Amino acid sequence: MFYSPNYETERVRLYDSKVKNKIEELNKFIGDKEYLLGYLTLADFRIAEASYYMEKLYNDHEEEFKKMVQIRKRVEGLP
């Protein structure tokens, strides 16, 4: 995606067609839990990593993936 010659067009198309729905589903699944499943798992580390990509690609939608960033901050705060 980052190296695509049509980066901006692809970014918007992908967000509208796939990413937005997946983020909404993920937010609904996380709910009020501190971690994805309610306790720390490998999936939380994957979510934390993905949140960096989301911030970079879709910084204009950062309010929508705030729960991912919260999980990332908890993972980063681990000893």
LINWOWO-V887074 format. One record per run of one state. SS is the DSSP state (H for helix, E for strand, C for the rest). FROM is the first residue (numbers start at 1). LEN is the number of residues. If there is no record, write none. Layout:
BEGIN
ss->SS from->FROM len->LEN
ss->SS from->FROM len->LEN
END
This chain:
BEGIN
ss->C from->1 len->6
ss->H from->7 len->24
ss->C from->31 len->11
ss->H from->42 len->16
ss->C from->58 len->1
ss->H from->59 len->3
ss->C from->62 len->4
ss->H from->66 len->11
ss->C from->77 len->3
END
